[in-house]
Amino acid sequence: MAVPPASRVVLSFRLFYPLLLLLLSSFLLEAEANFRYPRAADALRSSKRLSAFGGRDRNMTEPLPRGFKTYFYTQPFDHGNFEPDGYGTFKQKFVMNREYWAGHNSTAPMIFYFGSEGKLDTQDPGFVLDLCKNLSSILLAAWFRLKYPHIAAVAIASSAPIYYFDKNMNSHAYDQVITEDFKNVSNHCYRTIRKSWSKIDEIASEPDGLANLTQKFKTCVQLNKSSELKGFLVSMYSYAAQYNDPPNPAVNRICKGIDDASKKTNDVLDQVYEGIVSYFGNLTCYDMNHFDAPSETNDGWSWQTCSALMMHIGQGGKGSLFEGNQPYKLGLQKRRCMKMFNVTSRPYMISTQYGGLNLKLALKQFGSNLVFTNGLKDPYSRAGVLEDINESIVAITTQNGSHALDMVAPTESDPSWLVDQRNKVVQTVQKWLDQYYADLTEYLKNN
C-alpha cells in the first residue's frame, strides 16, 4: 500500500531554472550497509553494509519494474588522481524510468536514486516510485546536498550514520544497540547467547570437538576452528538487529527459537541452534560463509571501507551480547587494509570533505533542507542525526524502526508509525519545495 491518498502531496509545478535531482540513499552517497571491514583470520566482526535491501527477506532476482530502461555512460576510473593510471574509463550502468517525468523541454526535475552498494539489477525501487508519483523533486543524500546545494533542493538521508567518522564517537555503540534489541525481547535469550561463546570454545578444545560442533550446528562443511562458527553467529545476530522488520521481527524469531528450546533442553548450544533454525528455516545444512561469501558487492565494499569510508566501529564492551571488549583501532585497520589491498587508507577524507570532526556545527553553519530518518532499533542509528539541528535540518525517528525501513516499498501490513514517518518526510519536503518555488518565482520576476 502506498502512502494513504489523504496524506499525499501532489505537486504540479514545472521547474524552468535549475534541474533538481532526487538522490535516494540509505546512507549519504550510499556508500549503505553494511560495513565489511577487512577481517583478520580470526576476526569475528563482518561489519554490516548499509544497504536498505541487502539484509531483507525479499526476492531480488526479479527484473526491475515496468518502465525502466538500461543505459551506459563513460565514467573515469578515478576523479581525483592526476596520474596516468587514473585516466582510464569504464561504462557505468544506470536505468531510467520516464513514466512520471515531464521531459527535458520543460526542464522538469528528475528523481535520481543512488541505490545501495549491491548490483543495480537487484535493487528494489521501494519508496522511490511512490515519491515519483507524488513529488516533483526531492533529493535524498546528505553529502550531495552539502556538496552541490545549487543542484539539489532537498536531501533525505535514511539511516545515515554520519557521526561514525568522528574519532570521538563511541565505537561500541553499534553492538550496544544490538544488545538492547535482544535483551528487550528476552533476557533469557540475551543471557543464553552470552553463555554460548565460551561454551563453543570449550567444546572446540576437546578431542573431536570441532567435528561435534559441525554435527551439532549442521554446518555445510567441516569447521576448522571455532571462530568460523562464532563469526557466523555474530553476523546473524547483527543482521537480525539491523533488519529487524515488522510484522515478524528477526530478533523476535531468533529469541523465540532459543526460548522455546529451553523448555526442552538445558544445553545452551542446542538452544542457540534452534535460534538459527528460526532465522533461516529448517535447512539441510547451514553455510558458515552465508554473510561473508566473496562477491563483487562484498569485495567492493571492503575496498571502500579501506580506502576512505572508515567508520569507528569496535566490538563487544561491558554487558555486550558479544564477547570481548575491542574498541576501534585505526592503526590495526590500516595495517589490514594494506595487507588486503595494498592501499594507503585515507581515514580523514570524509571529515575533511564534509566537516566530520565537528559535523553538527558544520551542518548548522552551512547545511539546509536536510531530512535525517532513523529507526532506533537499527544499530547504526546511534551515529545518526537524532535531533533537529535547526528548522531546515530535521530528524524524523521511530522507536521501533530498523535500518532504512522507510525506504522499502510500502505494504498493507506497515504499522501506523512507519506510515506516519513516511508522511512526515513528504510533508517536510513539501514545505521546503513550496519555499523554493516561491523564491524562484520572485527571482525570475525581478531578473
N, C-alpha and C positions, 0 to 999 in steps of 0.2 A: 504494500500500500504506500503510495506517495504521501507527502505531507498533506494533511487534510485541506481540501479546497478553501475552507473558510479562513485558513491562516496563510494561504499562499499570497504572494505579492507578484502580480504580473506587470512587467514594465513594457511599455510600447515605444519607449524613446529610441531614437536613432542618433548615434554619435556621428558628428561630422568634423571632429578635430582629431584627437589622439586615438589610436587603436588600443583598446583596453584588452588585457588578457586575463583569463581565469587560470590560475595555476593551482590545481587541486592536489595537495600532498599531505601526507601524514607527518611529514617532518620537513619543514623549511623547503629546501630544494629536493626533498625526497632522497636524502642520502640513504625511510623508513622503516629496519625492523627490525631489523633485529640485529643488533650489533654482534658480529662474529670476530672477536679479536683472535689473532694467531694463538694457537694453543700449543703449549709445550707438550711433550709426550704424555705427561701425566696430568695436564691441566684439565679441570672439570668444567670450567665455565666456557660454554659456547654462547657468548652473549647474543641476545636476540637481535635480529634485524628489525627494521622499523615498519615493515610492510603492513598495510591495512588488511591485506588479504592472505598473506603467506602462511599464517598460522591457523586459519579458519577451516572448518569442515565444509568446503564448498567445491563444486565441480568446476575446476579452472581449465578444463581441456576443451570446452566448447568454443567455437569461433566467436569473435566479437559480435555484438548485436547488429541487427539490420541497420544499414545506413552508413557503416564505417568503410572507408576505402583506404588502402595502404599506399604510402608514398615513401620516397627516399630523397635525402639531400646530402650534399657533400659537406663533411664536417672535418675540421683539422684534428689531428691526434692530440695536440697539446696547445692550449690557448695562451700559456704563459711561458713557454720555452722558446728562446730565440736561437737555440742550437739547431743545426740541420736535421737532426733526428726528429725534431718536433714539427717539421714542415709537412709530413705525410698526411694523407686524408683517408677517410673511410665513408661509406654510405650509411648514414644514420636513418633508421626507420621511424616513421610516425604514421598515425592514422587520423583521418578526418571524417567528421560527420557534418554535412552541410544542412541537415534537415531543419534546424532551428536558427540558421544564420541568414540574415537578410542580404548578404553578398557584399563584395568589396566596393561596388559602385556607390553604395550608401554609407561606406566606411562604418559598417556595423561592427560592434565589438565582438571579439572572439572569446570562447572559453577554452583555455589551454590547461590540460591535465598532465602533470608530470608523471603521474603513476607512482609505482613503488620500484624497488630495485630488481624485481623479477622480470621475466620475459614479457614483452608487450602483448604477445598473443594470449597470455593468461590473465590479463588484467580484467577485473570486473569494474565497469564504469560506475557501478554503485549509485551513490547520491548525486554524481555529476549530471547524469541525464535528467534527473528531477530538477536540478538547478538550471540546466539548459532551457527547460521548458518555461521557467518562471522568473528568471532574472536576466536582464540584458547583459550585465557584466559584473563579475566579481573575480578577484584574484586571490587564490589560495596558496600562499607560500610566503612566509615572513621575510626570508632573506631577499627574495626577488623584489618585494615591495620596498625594502630598505635600500636596495642597490639601485633600483630603477623606478623611483617614485613618479617620474614623468610618463611611464608606460603603464604602470599598474595602479589602478584606482583603489583597490581593496585587496587585502591578503587575509586568508584564513588558514591557520596552521593547526592541524588536528594532531594531538598527542605529540607535540614537538618538544623534546627535552633539551631546550637550548641552553639551560644552565649547566649541563654536564660538561661544557667546555671550560667552565670556571674551575680553576685549581682549588678553590675554597669549598667546592661542592662536596657534601658528604658522600664518599664513594661507596658506602654501604646502603645507600637509600634504596636502590633497586631491590636488593634482597630483603630489606625491611618491609617493603610493601608486599612482596610475595609471602613473607612470614605472616603478616597480618591477615592476608587473604585466606590462608589456610587455617590459621588459628581462630578466626572469626566464624568459620564454617564448623570446625570441630576441634576442640582442644585435644581429644584423643588422637585424631588424625595427625595433628601437628606433633604431638609427643612421639607417636609411632615412627614418623618419618625421621625425626631427630635420632631416635634409637637405632634406626636401620643402618646408618653409616658405619658405626663401629662393629655392628653385627656382620655386615658384609666383609669387612676386613678380617674379622675373627674367623669366619668360615674359610675365606680365601687363603689364610695362613695354614690351614690344616692340610694333611695329605689328601689329595684328590679334591681339595676344597673348590678350586675353580671349576672342575668338572661337575661338582654338586650344584654350584651356583648356576652353571649353564643349564643344567637339567631343571632346577627349581624355577628359573625365570624363562625357560623355553627360548633361549636366545638362538638366533638362526645359525650362528657359528660359535665354535668353542671360545670361551673367554680366555684371554691370555693374561689378564691382570684385573684386579678388582676395579680399577679406575675406569675401565670401559663400561661396566655396569653403572657405576656411580655417575659418570658423565651423562649417560643416557637418562638417568633418573633426574639429575639436576636440570637437564634441558626440558624434560617432560613437565616437571613442576613449574618451570619458568614459563613455558609456552602456555600451560593451563592458566596461569595467573594473568598473563598478558592478553590472552584472547578468551577471557572468562565471560563469554557472551550469554545473555538470556536467549531463550527461556530455560535452557538446561546448562547452566554454567559448568565449565570443565573442572574447576576446583571442587565443586559440589559432587560431581560424578566420581572423581578420584577418592574423595573422602568417604563417600557412601560405600564404595567398594572396600575401603580399608575398615571402616566401622562395622559393616555387615560381616566381614570376615572375622572380626574379633569375637563375634558371638559363637563362632565355630572352632576357632583355634587361638592359642596364645602365642603362636610363632609369629614374631614381628615380620619376618621376611615373607611369610605366606600372606600376611595381611597386605604388605606393600605390593606383592604380585597381583592381588585382586584389584588394587588400585590401578595397575597397568591395564588389566583386562577391562575395567570400567571406562578407561580413557580411550583405548584403541579398539575395544571389542575382543571377542574370543578368537584369536588368530592361531594358526598352526605354529608360528614362531614369531619372535619379536626382534626386529633389526636394531642392533645397538648403534648403527650409523644413521638411523632414520632422520635425525635432526641435523646431521653434520656431513651428509654424503657430498663428495666433491661435485660441483656443478658450476656452470657459468655464473649463476647468481651468487652462490656462496663464495666462490673464489674472487669474483669481482668485488664483493662486499668486504672481504678480508683485505684486499688491496686498498680500498678506500679508507678503511679504519686504520691502516698502517701509514698511509701517505699523508692524510690531513684530518680526517674525521675521527679524532682520538678522544673518546669520552672517558671521563674519570670514573670508571665503574670497577669496584672491587668485588669481594665475595665474603659471605659469612658475616661474622660480628656477634656481639653479645645477644644470646637468645635467638639467634637466627635459625631458620628451618634447615639451613645448610651448615656443614661442619667447617671448622677453621675460622680464621679471622685474618683475611688478606686484603688490606687496603690497596687502592690503586697505586701502582708504582710505574711512573713514566719511564724510568731507565730500563726496567725489565721489558716493558712493551717495545721500546725502541730496539732493544737487542733482538727480540723475537722477530720483529719486522725486518731487520737487516738480514737475519738468518733465513727467513722465509722468502723474501722478495728482493733482497739486496737493495733496499730503498732506504734513504735517509728520511725519517719522519719529520713532518712539519707540525708539531703539536700546537703551535700558537697561531697558525694561519687563520683559523676561524675567528679567534679573538682579535687579531689584527684587522681582519676584513670587516667584522660586524660589531666590535666592541664587547667581546665576550667576557673580559675580565671585570668590566663594570657595565654589564649588559642592561640592567634595569635603568641605570642612569642614561645610558646611550639611547635606549628606546624612548625614554621620557623626553630627551632633548631633540631627537630628530626623527623619531618614528611616529606614524599616524595611520589610522584606518587599518588596524590590525586586530583580528579576532583570534584568540587562542582558545581552543577547546580541549578539554581533558576529561577522561573518566578516572576517578580517583582509585579504582581498583587496578589500574594499569601501573606496573612497576616503574615505567618511565615518567609517570605523572609528577613524581617528586621533583623532577628537574624541569618541569614546565612552568609556564606563567599561570598562576592560580588565582591571582587577584588583579583587579583593574589597576593599570598604571596611571591612566588618565582617561578622559572621556572618549578618546579615539584609539586607545589600546585597551581592549576589554578581554576579560577572561570569562568563559562560559563552561562551568564544570558540572559533572553529575557524580553523585556519591557512588553509584553502582556501575558506572560505565567502565568499559575495557578499552584496549588500545585502538584508537581511530574508529571506534564503533559507529560514530556519527557519519563516517564516510561510506559505510556499507549501504547497499541499496535498501530502502525502507521495505518493511514487510508488514503483513497483517498482525503478526504477533509482537511487534515492537511495543515495549512498555511506554506508558504515558510520559515518563521522564525523558526518554530518548526522543520522542516526538517533540516534546517541549524544547529540548536542546536544539534540535534542528530548526524549529520555528524561530527561536531567539536569534540564531545565526542569520536567517533570512531577514528578519525584522531589522537587525543591526545594519546589515549590508544595504537594505532598502533606504534607511535613513541617510547613510553616507552617500549613496548614489543620488538621492534627491538633492543633497547639498552640492555634489559635483555638477550636476546638470544646471542647477541654479547659477553656480559660479561660471560655468561655461557660457551660458546664455548671456550673462551680464558682460563677460569679457568680449564676446563677439559683437554685442550691441555697441560697445564703446571703442572697438578697434577695426 
